[in-house]
Amino acid sequence: MDGRLSQFLQTYFEECRDSLSVCEPLVATLGEGADQETINTIFRCIHSIKGGGAAFGFERLVAFCHGLETALEALRSHRVVLDRAGYSVLVRSFDMVADLVAAAQTGVDLAAGAEAGLARDLQAWLLAAAPTAPPSPCQALTPSPAEEPVTWRIQFAPESNLLRKANEPLLLIRELSRLGQVHIIADTGRVPDLDSIDPEAAYLAWDIDLTTTAPLNDILEVFEFVTDDCRLTVAQRDAAANGLPARLSDDTAPTAAGPESVAITSNGSSRASASAVPTSAPTIRVDLDKVDRLANMVGEIVIAQSMLAQRFAELGVRDRTEINHGLEQLAQYTRDLQDSVMAIRAQPVKSVFQRMPRIVRDVAALLGKEARVVTTGEQTEIDKTVIEQLADPLTHLVRNAVDHGLEPPDERDRLGKPREGTISLSADHRGGRIVIEIADDGRGINRPRVLEKARNLGLIAEDHALTDADIDALIFLPGFSTNELVSEISGRGVGMDVVKRNIQALGGRISVTSTAGEGSRFSLSLPLTLAVLDGLVVAVGAESYIIPIQVIVESLRPRATDVHRVVGRGDVLALRGSYVPLVYLHRVFEVEGAVSDPSKGIVVIIDAEDRGQIGLVVDDLLGQQQVVVKSLEANYEPVQGIGGATILGSGQVALILDAAGLATSSPHRPGSDSQGGRIR
């Protein structure tokens, strides 16, 4: 494929993705009532997908979008009324558009005629929902024609920058030709001498006679996305022949009795348009690989700045005031550059959250339940790479909450709960990570049933005692399901273990808490970015490790009398009336020559989120440093307690510690009562 065409295709599919992401939450709101602006926005998105698809020859996509456009046009012109059946067929139609776009992008065709059934359903709904005489079957999926064909005179003069915005005038003319018969005359008056031609500038203009039964709005929609970059006049041919100006001046308006005509200037104004085109902040499209390369380069600058600072410190120069000032400025500029690059990659979780209401509505309808979605923290930002991989885990958790969590409406009535269950989604920043929670107000985890199922499957011994948290964690085991019946929602034993693996692959963790009769809450803790963090460098023997600053509570050198041994569970530190489990890093990572007595080293108290606090025993604190996170997953399996690696200013490689992973490796259960054993 030609490189330029490949680039255009990539841009088209990105625009399709953007259009579908805009449509998805709006389609979900159609079930609550269809306002005009919502329908107009959806119509524009589908029209954009159709127009680009026509340019690249995606005929099945174009044909289906055309039928969907007809249904939307009937809806926004109030020729049909949206009912439950109409909402259902529209939702399925948007899913089909997404499938057809994906098929076009991957080159894997859908089954022949996969969309034909939906097209028939759309037609049937249009016939049934019309409040007046229904359209004939042959008219249902085609634009409403005028009684007689009309010839329009169209004068289209692109501005010179139209091509630079990835718009192609000939594709617009081709789209016009789909509406009827065209006669085209090219105006070459603006074409300069050969040596003055800019290959990316538009010079041609066109006079087009279009004979069509399509209404004026259909003609204007062809030029909908280039109105800011062209001079456009559309008037009936008879009107032009009678001496009316081909381009209406700003102080001229058509009378109600006169023929339809419209003039669109380069500022995009149009007296025939139904509503103003919404404005947005200027944006550019940048290949994510380019952003990644820039982020890596910034990471190398951070490392170089750190190494430079350390080298100057080792020189022992007496008067280093100016040098230190320069290094401080370099560090500040580096941090600012780094923050800016990270901000480019950051996206709000809203793009994922907005998909969930429709999923909840669909699953609830299938199961005969009533449910709503409440979201908070939608603008919380996270790295694009992370957010793109969140959709599947969140979808499964939300479906699971409706299926397993929420009770049927009649049962909720008997329990004194609202008939409509609530699924809550929230996101916020905690300790340098993002925490996403999915909660329901349903029945909670049925622990006796989970325990019975686990024992029947041989996952645990009959006499093995488990805490509530241990029982809840069983649902993440492969193949575990308490549903006896297999349905399209659940029961296959595939899901929660996959969710856990997907979250762990992102450097995250998942946990669950549940209260019988009140509901369950799943918490996902994810890194904001895999790029940079502020860390405390600690020494363990001859090795150095990085503890993220965000998780550190305090550091201290304890007295020997403050360290106690819990029989069968390990050491704890008595600290202000509570016991903090100790983790000896030299034992975890098998480092020789390290301090083994906490009273002769340093204990760093860290917050392990829902696992409480733990104390890391290290030899010494070497200082605070900003480090670039390098993933180890490309070459190694995930290692519990390790979140990545970095290169220090000395050139030494240091491992970055993962607080919750270390807490899990502790023989204690942080956050529980450490006095469960006998202290000596």
C-alpha positions as CSV (number, residue, x, y, z in Angstrom):
1,M,0.0,0.0,0.0
2,D,1.2,3.5,-0.9
3,G,2.7,5.2,2.2
4,R,0.5,8.3,1.8
5,L,-2.6,6.3,1.4
6,S,-1.7,4.2,4.5
7,Q,-1.3,7.4,6.4
8,F,-4.7,8.7,5.3
9,L,-6.3,5.3,6.3
10,Q,-4.7,5.5,9.7
11,T,-6.1,9.0,10.1
12,Y,-9.5,7.8,9.0
13,F,-9.6,5.0,11.5
14,E,-8.5,7.3,14.3
15,E,-11.4,9.6,13.4
16,C,-13.7,6.6,13.4
17,R,-12.5,5.7,16.8
18,D,-13.1,9.3,18.0
19,S,-16.6,9.4,16.4
20,L,-17.6,6.1,18.0
21,S,-16.3,7.2,21.4
22,V,-18.4,10.4,21.1
23,C,-21.5,8.3,20.0
24,E,-21.3,5.6,22.6
25,P,-22.4,7.6,25.7
26,L,-24.9,9.6,23.7
27,V,-26.5,6.4,22.3
28,A,-26.9,5.2,25.9
29,T,-28.9,8.3,26.8
30,L,-31.4,7.8,23.9
31,G,-33.2,5.3,26.1
32,E,-33.9,8.2,28.6
33,G,-35.3,10.5,25.9
34,A,-33.9,11.7,22.6
35,D,-33.2,15.4,22.5
36,Q,-32.4,17.2,19.2
37,E,-28.8,18.1,19.9
38,T,-27.9,14.5,20.9
39,I,-29.5,13.1,17.7
40,N,-27.7,15.8,15.6
41,T,-24.3,14.9,17.1
42,I,-24.8,11.2,16.6
43,F,-25.9,11.9,13.0
44,R,-22.8,13.9,12.3
45,C,-20.6,11.2,13.7
46,I,-22.2,8.5,11.5
47,H,-22.1,10.8,8.5
48,S,-18.4,11.4,9.0
49,I,-17.7,7.6,9.2
50,K,-19.8,7.1,6.1
51,G,-18.1,9.9,4.1
52,G,-14.6,8.6,4.9
53,G,-15.6,5.0,4.2
54,A,-16.9,6.0,0.8
55,A,-13.5,7.6,0.0
56,F,-11.7,4.3,0.7
57,G,-14.3,2.0,-0.9
58,F,-15.7,0.4,2.3
59,E,-19.0,-0.3,0.6
60,R,-20.6,-2.4,3.3
61,L,-19.8,0.2,5.9
62,V,-21.1,3.0,3.7
63,A,-24.4,1.2,2.9
64,F,-25.2,0.4,6.5
65,C,-24.3,3.9,7.7
66,H,-26.6,5.3,5.0
67,G,-29.5,3.2,6.3
68,L,-28.7,4.3,9.9
69,E,-28.5,7.9,8.8
70,T,-32.0,7.5,7.3
71,A,-33.3,6.3,10.6
72,L,-31.7,9.1,12.5
73,E,-33.0,11.6,10.0
74,A,-36.5,10.3,10.5
75,L,-36.0,10.5,14.3
76,R,-34.7,14.1,14.3
77,S,-37.4,15.3,11.9
78,H,-40.0,13.7,14.2
79,R,-41.3,11.4,11.5
80,V,-40.9,8.5,14.0
81,V,-41.1,8.2,17.7
82,L,-38.4,6.4,19.6
83,D,-39.8,3.5,21.6
84,R,-38.1,0.6,23.4
85,A,-37.9,-1.4,20.1
86,G,-36.4,1.5,18.3
87,Y,-33.8,2.0,21.1
88,S,-32.8,-1.6,21.0
89,V,-32.3,-1.7,17.2
90,L,-30.4,1.6,17.2
91,V,-28.0,0.3,19.9
92,R,-27.4,-2.9,17.9
93,S,-26.9,-0.8,14.8
94,F,-24.2,1.3,16.4
95,D,-22.5,-2.0,17.5
96,M,-22.6,-3.1,13.9
97,V,-21.0,0.1,12.7
98,A,-18.2,-0.5,15.2
99,D,-17.8,-4.0,13.9
100,L,-17.8,-2.9,10.3
101,V,-15.1,-0.3,11.1
102,A,-13.0,-2.9,12.9
103,A,-13.4,-5.3,10.0
104,A,-12.3,-2.6,7.5
105,Q,-9.3,-1.8,9.7
106,T,-8.1,-5.4,10.2
107,G,-9.1,-6.6,6.8
108,V,-11.1,-9.5,8.3
109,D,-14.5,-9.4,6.7
110,L,-17.6,-10.1,8.8
111,A,-19.8,-12.9,7.7
112,A,-21.6,-12.1,4.4
113,G,-24.8,-10.3,5.1
114,A,-24.1,-9.9,8.8
115,E,-25.7,-6.5,8.8
116,A,-28.7,-7.4,6.5
117,G,-30.8,-8.5,9.4
118,L,-30.3,-5.3,11.3
119,A,-31.1,-3.3,8.1
120,R,-34.4,-5.1,8.0
121,D,-35.0,-4.4,11.7
122,L,-34.4,-0.7,11.1
123,Q,-36.8,-0.7,8.2
124,A,-39.4,-2.6,10.3
125,W,-39.1,-0.1,13.1
126,L,-39.4,2.9,10.8
127,L,-42.6,1.4,9.4
128,A,-44.0,0.6,12.8
129,A,-43.0,3.8,14.7
130,A,-44.2,6.4,12.2
131,P,-47.1,8.3,13.8
132,T,-48.6,9.1,10.4
133,A,-48.8,7.0,7.2
134,P,-45.6,4.8,7.1
135,P,-43.1,5.0,4.3
136,S,-43.1,2.2,1.8
137,P,-40.5,-0.5,2.2
138,C,-38.5,0.8,-0.7
139,Q,-38.4,4.2,0.9
140,A,-37.6,3.3,4.5
141,L,-33.9,3.1,4.2
142,T,-33.4,5.9,1.6
143,P,-33.5,9.6,2.0
144,S,-37.0,11.1,1.6
145,P,-37.1,12.3,-2.0
146,A,-38.7,15.5,-3.3
147,E,-41.6,15.0,-5.7
148,E,-39.5,16.0,-8.7
149,P,-35.7,16.1,-9.3
150,V,-34.2,19.5,-8.8
151,T,-31.0,20.8,-10.4
152,W,-28.7,22.7,-8.0
153,R,-25.9,25.0,-9.0
154,I,-23.0,24.4,-6.5
155,Q,-19.9,26.7,-6.6
156,F,-17.1,25.1,-4.5
157,A,-13.8,27.0,-4.0
158,P,-11.5,25.4,-1.4
159,E,-9.1,27.6,0.6
160,S,-5.5,26.8,-0.1
161,N,-5.0,25.1,3.3
162,L,-7.8,22.5,2.8
163,L,-5.5,19.8,1.6
164,R,-3.2,20.3,4.6
165,K,-6.1,19.3,6.9
166,A,-6.3,15.9,5.2
167,N,-9.4,16.9,3.2
168,E,-9.7,15.8,-0.4
169,P,-12.0,18.0,-2.7
170,L,-12.4,15.2,-5.2
171,L,-13.8,12.9,-2.5
172,L,-16.4,15.5,-1.7
173,I,-17.4,15.7,-5.4
174,R,-17.6,11.9,-5.5
175,E,-19.9,12.0,-2.5
176,L,-22.1,14.5,-4.3
177,S,-22.3,12.2,-7.3
178,R,-24.0,9.6,-5.1
179,L,-26.9,12.0,-4.6
180,G,-27.7,12.2,-8.4
181,Q,-26.4,13.2,-11.8
182,V,-23.5,15.8,-11.8
183,H,-22.1,18.0,-14.5
184,I,-18.7,19.5,-13.4
185,I,-16.6,22.4,-14.7
186,A,-13.2,23.0,-13.1
187,D,-12.0,26.5,-12.7
188,T,-8.2,26.7,-13.1
189,G,-7.9,30.4,-12.8
190,R,-6.1,30.2,-9.5
191,V,-3.4,27.8,-10.6
192,P,0.1,29.5,-10.6
193,D,3.1,28.8,-12.8
194,L,4.6,25.4,-12.4
195,D,7.6,26.6,-10.4
196,S,5.3,28.3,-7.9
197,I,3.0,25.4,-7.2
198,D,2.8,24.2,-3.6
199,P,1.9,20.5,-3.8
200,E,0.0,20.7,-0.5
201,A,-2.1,23.8,-1.5
202,A,-5.5,23.7,-3.2
203,Y,-5.9,25.9,-6.3
204,L,-8.8,24.5,-8.3
205,A,-12.4,25.5,-7.9
206,W,-15.5,23.8,-9.3
207,D,-18.9,24.8,-10.7
208,I,-21.2,21.8,-10.3
209,D,-24.7,21.2,-11.6
210,L,-26.4,18.5,-9.4
211,T,-29.7,17.0,-10.5
212,T,-31.2,15.1,-7.5
213,T,-34.3,14.3,-5.5
214,A,-32.3,14.7,-2.3
215,P,-33.1,17.7,-0.1
216,L,-30.8,20.7,0.4
217,N,-29.7,19.5,3.8
218,D,-28.2,16.3,2.2
219,I,-26.1,18.5,-0.1
220,L,-24.9,20.7,2.7
221,E,-23.9,17.7,4.8
222,V,-21.4,16.6,2.1
223,F,-19.5,19.8,2.9
224,E,-20.2,19.8,6.6
225,F,-16.6,19.3,7.8
226,V,-14.9,21.7,5.3
227,T,-17.1,24.8,5.7
228,D,-14.3,26.6,7.5
229,D,-11.9,26.0,4.7
230,C,-13.9,26.9,1.5
231,R,-16.2,29.3,-0.2
232,L,-19.5,27.5,-1.0
233,T,-22.7,28.6,-2.7
234,V,-25.7,26.3,-3.3
235,A,-28.7,27.5,-5.2
236,Q,-31.4,26.0,-7.4
237,R,-30.5,26.1,-11.1
238,D,-33.6,27.9,-12.1
239,A,-32.9,30.6,-9.5
240,A,-29.4,31.1,-10.9
241,A,-30.7,31.3,-14.4
242,N,-33.2,34.0,-13.4
243,G,-30.3,36.3,-12.4
244,L,-30.1,35.7,-8.6
245,P,-26.6,36.0,-7.3
246,A,-24.7,32.8,-7.2
247,R,-23.2,33.8,-3.9
248,L,-25.4,35.6,-1.4
249,S,-23.9,38.6,0.3
250,D,-23.9,38.9,4.1
251,D,-26.8,41.3,4.1
252,T,-29.0,39.3,1.7
253,A,-31.4,36.6,3.0
254,P,-33.7,34.3,1.0
255,T,-37.4,35.0,1.4
256,A,-39.8,32.4,2.5
257,A,-41.5,32.4,-0.9
258,G,-38.2,32.2,-2.9
259,P,-36.3,29.2,-4.0
260,E,-34.0,27.4,-1.5
261,S,-30.4,28.7,-1.6
262,V,-27.6,29.0,0.8
263,A,-24.1,30.6,0.8
264,I,-21.4,29.4,3.1
265,T,-18.3,31.6,3.6
266,S,-14.9,30.6,4.9
267,N,-16.0,31.4,8.4
268,G,-18.5,28.5,8.2
269,S,-21.7,30.6,8.6
270,S,-24.8,29.3,6.9
271,R,-28.3,30.7,7.0
272,A,-29.7,27.3,6.1
273,S,-28.0,25.4,8.8
274,A,-30.1,24.2,11.6
275,S,-27.6,24.9,14.4
276,A,-24.1,26.3,14.7
277,V,-21.2,23.9,14.3
278,P,-19.7,23.4,17.8
279,T,-16.3,24.8,18.3
280,S,-13.4,23.0,20.0
281,A,-9.9,23.8,21.1
282,P,-7.2,23.4,18.4
283,T,-5.7,19.9,18.4
284,I,-3.2,17.9,16.4
285,R,-2.9,14.1,15.9
286,V,0.5,12.7,16.9
287,D,1.6,9.1,16.4
288,L,1.8,7.5,19.9
289,D,5.2,6.0,19.0
290,K,6.5,9.5,18.6
291,V,5.3,10.5,22.0
292,D,6.8,7.3,23.4
293,R,10.2,8.1,21.8
294,L,10.0,11.6,23.3
295,A,9.2,10.2,26.7
296,N,12.2,7.9,26.5
297,M,14.4,10.7,25.5
298,V,13.2,12.8,28.5
299,G,13.9,9.7,30.7
300,E,17.5,9.6,29.4
301,I,17.9,13.4,30.1
302,V,16.7,12.7,33.7
303,I,19.3,10.0,34.1
304,A,22.1,12.2,32.5
305,Q,21.1,15.1,34.9
306,S,21.3,12.8,37.9
307,M,24.7,11.4,36.8
308,L,26.0,14.9,36.2
309,A,25.0,16.1,39.6
310,Q,26.6,13.1,41.3
311,R,29.9,13.6,39.4
312,F,30.1,17.2,40.5
313,A,29.4,16.2,44.0
314,E,32.3,13.7,43.8
315,L,34.8,16.3,42.5
316,G,34.9,18.2,45.8
317,V,35.3,21.6,44.2
318,R,35.3,24.3,46.9
319,D,33.3,27.0,45.2
320,R,30.4,25.3,43.5
321,T,27.8,28.0,43.9
322,E,27.4,28.7,40.1
323,I,27.6,25.1,39.2
324,N,25.0,24.1,41.8
325,H,22.7,26.9,40.5
326,G,23.1,25.7,37.0
327,L,22.3,22.1,38.1
328,E,19.3,23.2,40.0
329,Q,18.0,25.1,36.9
330,L,18.7,22.0,34.7
331,A,16.8,19.8,37.2
332,Q,13.8,22.2,37.2
333,Y,13.7,22.4,33.4
334,T,14.0,18.7,33.1
335,R,11.1,18.2,35.5
336,D,9.0,20.7,33.6
337,L,9.7,19.0,30.3
338,Q,9.0,15.6,31.8
339,D,5.7,16.7,33.3
340,S,4.6,18.2,30.0
341,V,5.4,15.0,28.1
342,M,3.6,12.9,30.6
343,A,0.6,15.2,30.4
344,I,0.5,14.5,26.6
345,R,0.0,10.8,27.3
346,A,-2.5,11.3,30.1
347,Q,-6.3,10.9,29.4
348,P,-9.3,11.1,31.7
349,V,-10.9,7.8,32.7
350,K,-14.2,9.3,31.4
351,S,-13.5,7.6,28.1
352,V,-13.9,4.2,29.7
353,F,-16.5,5.1,32.3
354,Q,-18.9,6.5,29.7
355,R,-19.2,3.0,28.1
356,M,-20.5,1.4,31.3
357,P,-24.1,2.8,31.6
358,R,-25.1,1.1,28.4
359,I,-23.5,-2.2,29.4
360,V,-25.3,-2.1,32.7
361,R,-28.6,-1.2,31.0
362,D,-28.3,-4.1,28.5
363,V,-27.3,-6.7,31.1
364,A,-30.0,-5.6,33.5
365,A,-32.6,-5.8,30.7
366,L,-31.5,-9.3,29.8
367,L,-31.7,-10.5,33.4
368,G,-35.0,-8.7,34.3
369,K,-33.3,-6.4,36.7
370,E,-33.3,-2.6,37.2
371,A,-30.0,-0.8,37.6
372,R,-28.3,2.6,37.2
373,V,-24.7,3.8,37.1
374,V,-23.3,6.6,39.3
375,T,-19.8,7.9,38.4
376,T,-17.3,10.1,40.3
377,G,-13.8,11.2,39.4
378,E,-14.4,10.9,35.7
379,Q,-11.7,13.6,34.9
380,T,-9.0,11.7,36.9
381,E,-6.2,11.2,34.4
382,I,-4.0,8.1,33.7
383,D,-1.5,7.1,31.1
384,K,-3.1,6.3,27.7
385,T,-1.5,2.9,27.5
386,V,-3.1,1.9,30.8
387,I,-6.5,3.3,30.0
388,E,-6.7,1.5,26.7
389,Q,-6.4,-1.8,28.5
390,L,-8.9,-1.0,31.3
391,A,-12.0,-1.4,29.1
392,D,-12.2,-5.3,29.2
393,P,-11.5,-5.7,33.0
394,L,-14.0,-2.9,33.9
395,T,-16.6,-4.4,31.5
396,H,-16.4,-7.8,33.2
397,L,-16.5,-6.3,36.7
398,V,-19.6,-4.2,35.8
399,R,-21.4,-7.2,34.2
400,N,-20.5,-9.3,37.2
401,A,-21.9,-6.7,39.6
402,V,-25.2,-6.7,37.8
403,D,-25.4,-10.5,37.4
404,H,-24.0,-11.7,40.8
405,G,-24.5,-8.6,42.9
406,L,-27.8,-7.0,42.3
407,E,-31.0,-8.7,43.4
408,P,-34.2,-8.9,41.2
409,P,-36.6,-5.9,41.8
410,D,-39.1,-8.0,43.7
411,E,-36.5,-9.3,46.1
412,R,-35.1,-5.8,46.6
413,D,-38.7,-4.7,47.5
414,R,-38.9,-7.4,50.1
415,L,-35.6,-6.3,51.6
416,G,-36.6,-2.7,51.8
417,K,-34.2,-1.6,49.1
418,P,-35.0,0.6,46.1
419,R,-36.1,-1.6,43.1
420,E,-33.4,0.0,41.1
421,G,-29.9,-1.2,42.1
422,T,-26.9,1.1,41.9
423,I,-23.5,0.4,40.3
424,S,-20.9,3.0,41.4
425,L,-17.7,3.8,39.6
426,S,-15.1,6.1,41.1
427,A,-11.5,7.1,40.3
428,D,-9.0,9.1,42.3
429,H,-5.3,9.5,42.9
430,R,-3.8,7.9,46.0
431,G,-0.2,7.7,46.9
432,G,1.1,8.2,43.3
433,R,-1.3,5.6,41.9
434,I,-4.9,5.7,40.5
435,V,-7.5,3.7,42.4
436,I,-10.7,2.7,40.5
437,E,-13.5,1.2,42.5
438,I,-16.6,-0.6,41.2
439,A,-19.2,-1.1,43.9
440,D,-22.8,-2.4,44.0
441,D,-25.5,-2.2,46.6
442,G,-26.6,-5.8,46.1
443,R,-26.5,-9.0,48.1
444,G,-22.7,-9.2,48.7
445,I,-20.5,-12.3,48.3
446,N,-22.2,-15.5,49.5
447,R,-19.2,-16.7,51.5
448,P,-20.7,-20.1,52.6
449,R,-21.5,-20.9,49.0
450,V,-18.0,-19.8,47.8
451,L,-16.4,-21.9,50.5
452,E,-18.5,-24.9,49.6
453,K,-17.7,-24.6,45.9
454,A,-14.0,-24.2,46.6
455,R,-14.0,-27.4,48.7
456,N,-16.0,-29.3,46.1
457,L,-13.4,-28.3,43.5
458,G,-10.6,-29.4,45.8
459,L,-9.1,-25.9,46.0
460,I,-8.9,-26.0,49.8
461,A,-8.9,-28.7,52.4
462,E,-12.0,-29.4,54.4
463,D,-10.4,-28.6,57.7
464,H,-8.6,-25.4,56.5
465,A,-9.8,-22.3,58.3
466,L,-10.1,-19.1,56.2
467,T,-10.8,-15.5,57.0
468,D,-13.5,-13.6,55.2
469,A,-10.8,-11.9,53.1
470,D,-9.3,-15.3,52.2
471,I,-12.8,-16.6,51.1
472,D,-13.4,-13.4,49.0
473,A,-10.1,-13.9,47.3
474,L,-11.1,-17.4,46.1
475,I,-13.3,-15.8,43.3
476,F,-10.0,-14.9,41.5
477,L,-9.0,-18.5,41.1
478,P,-9.0,-19.9,37.6
479,G,-12.2,-21.7,36.6
480,F,-14.0,-20.6,39.8
481,S,-17.7,-19.8,39.4
482,T,-20.7,-20.1,41.7
483,N,-23.2,-20.0,38.8
484,E,-24.7,-23.4,38.1
485,L,-26.2,-22.4,34.8
486,V,-24.1,-21.2,31.9
487,S,-25.5,-18.1,30.2
488,E,-24.2,-15.4,27.9
489,I,-23.5,-13.4,31.0
490,S,-21.6,-15.8,33.2
491,G,-21.2,-19.3,34.6
492,R,-18.3,-20.6,32.5
493,G,-15.7,-20.0,35.2
494,V,-13.8,-17.7,32.9
495,G,-13.5,-14.1,34.0
496,M,-12.3,-13.0,37.4
497,D,-8.9,-14.7,37.1
498,V,-8.5,-13.1,33.7
499,V,-9.4,-9.7,35.1
500,K,-6.7,-10.2,37.8
501,R,-4.1,-11.2,35.3
502,N,-4.9,-8.2,33.1
503,I,-4.6,-5.8,36.0
504,Q,-1.4,-7.3,37.2
505,A,0.0,-7.0,33.6
506,L,-0.5,-3.3,34.0
507,G,1.5,-3.2,37.2
508,G,-1.7,-3.0,39.2
509,R,-3.5,-4.9,41.9
510,I,-7.1,-5.9,42.5
511,S,-8.9,-6.5,45.8
512,V,-12.4,-7.0,47.0
513,T,-14.4,-6.3,50.1
514,S,-18.0,-7.4,50.7
515,T,-20.7,-7.1,53.3
516,A,-23.6,-9.5,53.2
517,G,-26.8,-7.8,52.3
518,E,-25.1,-4.5,51.5
519,G,-22.9,-5.2,48.4
520,S,-19.4,-5.6,47.2
521,R,-16.6,-3.3,46.2
522,F,-13.7,-4.1,43.9
523,S,-10.7,-1.8,44.0
524,L,-8.1,-1.6,41.2
525,S,-4.8,0.1,42.1
526,L,-2.9,1.1,39.0
527,P,0.3,3.1,38.3
528,L,-0.3,6.6,36.8
529,T,2.5,6.0,34.4
530,L,5.2,3.6,33.8
531,A,7.7,6.4,33.2
532,V,9.0,8.4,36.1
533,L,8.7,8.6,39.9
534,D,10.3,10.2,42.9
535,G,12.0,7.6,45.1
536,L,14.1,7.1,48.2
537,V,17.3,5.2,47.5
538,V,18.1,2.7,50.2
539,A,21.1,0.4,50.7
540,V,20.8,-3.3,51.5
541,G,24.2,-4.9,51.6
542,A,26.0,-3.9,48.4
543,E,22.7,-3.4,46.6
544,S,20.5,-0.3,46.2
545,Y,16.7,-0.3,46.0
546,I,14.1,2.5,45.3
547,I,11.1,3.0,47.5
548,P,8.5,5.3,45.9
549,I,8.2,8.5,48.0
550,Q,4.4,8.4,47.8
551,V,4.2,5.3,49.9
552,I,6.7,6.3,52.7
553,V,5.1,7.2,56.0
554,E,8.3,7.6,58.1
555,S,11.7,6.1,58.8
556,L,13.4,5.4,62.1
557,R,16.1,3.5,63.9
558,P,14.2,1.4,66.5
559,R,15.5,0.2,69.9
560,A,16.1,-3.5,70.2
561,T,13.4,-3.7,72.8
562,D,10.8,-2.5,70.3
563,V,11.3,-5.5,68.0
564,H,9.3,-8.6,69.0
565,R,8.9,-12.0,67.5
566,V,5.3,-13.4,66.9
567,V,5.5,-17.1,67.2
568,G,5.0,-18.7,63.7
569,R,4.6,-15.3,62.0
570,G,7.8,-13.3,62.1
571,D,9.0,-10.0,63.6
572,V,6.9,-6.9,64.4
573,L,7.8,-3.4,65.5
574,A,6.0,-1.9,68.5
575,L,5.2,1.6,67.3
576,R,3.0,4.0,69.2
577,G,0.7,1.4,70.6
578,S,0.4,-0.8,67.5
579,Y,2.5,-3.6,65.9
580,V,3.9,-3.1,62.4
581,P,5.1,-6.3,60.6
582,L,8.7,-6.2,59.5
583,V,10.0,-7.3,56.1
584,Y,13.8,-7.9,55.8
585,L,14.7,-7.0,52.3
586,H,18.0,-8.9,52.4
587,R,15.9,-12.1,53.0
588,V,13.4,-11.3,50.3
589,F,16.1,-10.7,47.7
590,E,18.8,-12.9,49.1
591,V,21.4,-10.2,49.6
592,E,24.5,-11.2,51.6
593,G,26.4,-8.9,54.0
594,A,23.3,-6.8,54.9
595,V,22.2,-5.7,58.4
596,S,19.9,-8.3,60.0
597,D,19.3,-6.4,63.3
598,P,16.7,-3.6,62.9
599,S,18.2,-1.7,65.8
600,K,21.5,-1.4,63.8
601,G,19.9,-0.4,60.5
602,I,16.9,1.7,59.5
603,V,13.2,0.7,59.3
604,V,11.2,2.5,56.6
605,I,7.5,2.4,57.4
606,I,5.4,2.3,54.2
607,D,1.7,2.3,53.4
608,A,0.6,-0.8,51.5
609,E,-2.8,0.6,50.7
610,D,-5.6,-1.8,51.9
611,R,-3.0,-4.1,53.4
612,G,-2.0,-1.5,56.1
613,Q,1.5,-0.5,57.1
614,I,4.7,-2.6,57.0
615,G,8.3,-1.8,58.0
616,L,11.1,-2.4,55.5
617,V,14.5,-3.2,57.2
618,V,17.4,-1.6,55.3
619,D,21.0,-0.8,56.0
620,D,20.9,2.9,55.3
621,L,19.2,5.8,53.5
622,L,21.2,7.1,50.5
623,G,19.0,10.0,49.5
624,Q,16.0,11.1,47.4
625,Q,16.1,10.9,43.7
626,Q,13.9,11.2,40.6
627,V,14.1,8.0,38.7
628,V,13.0,6.7,35.3
629,V,11.0,3.5,35.5
630,K,12.1,0.7,33.2
631,S,9.7,-2.2,32.8
632,L,11.1,-5.7,33.4
633,E,8.2,-7.5,31.8
634,A,9.7,-7.7,28.3
635,N,12.5,-10.0,29.6
636,Y,11.2,-11.4,32.9
637,E,8.1,-12.7,34.4
638,P,6.4,-10.4,37.0
639,V,8.3,-10.6,40.3
640,Q,6.3,-10.1,43.5
641,G,7.5,-7.0,45.3
642,I,9.2,-5.5,42.3
643,G,7.6,-2.7,40.3
644,G,10.4,-2.1,37.8
645,A,14.0,-1.0,37.6
646,T,16.0,2.2,37.0
647,I,19.5,3.4,36.4
648,L,21.0,5.6,39.2
649,G,23.3,8.5,38.8
650,S,26.3,6.2,39.5
651,G,25.3,4.0,36.6
652,Q,24.1,1.2,38.9
653,V,20.9,-0.6,38.2
654,A,18.4,-0.5,41.1
655,L,15.1,-2.3,41.6
656,I,12.0,-0.3,42.3
657,L,10.0,-1.8,45.2
658,D,6.2,-2.5,45.1
659,A,4.7,-1.9,48.5
660,A,1.6,-4.1,48.3
661,G,3.6,-6.9,46.7
662,L,6.1,-6.8,49.6
663,A,3.2,-6.8,52.1
664,T,1.8,-9.9,50.5
665,S,5.2,-11.6,50.8
666,S,5.2,-10.8,54.6
667,P,4.2,-13.7,56.9
668,H,1.8,-11.3,58.5
669,R,-1.4,-10.0,57.2
670,P,-1.0,-6.2,57.4
671,G,-4.1,-4.4,58.4
672,S,-5.3,-7.4,60.6
673,D,-4.7,-7.8,64.3
674,S,-1.0,-8.6,64.7
675,Q,-1.7,-9.8,68.2
676,G,-3.2,-13.0,66.8
677,G,0.0,-14.9,67.8
678,R,1.9,-15.0,71.0
679,I,4.5,-12.1,71.2
680,R,7.7,-12.7,73.0
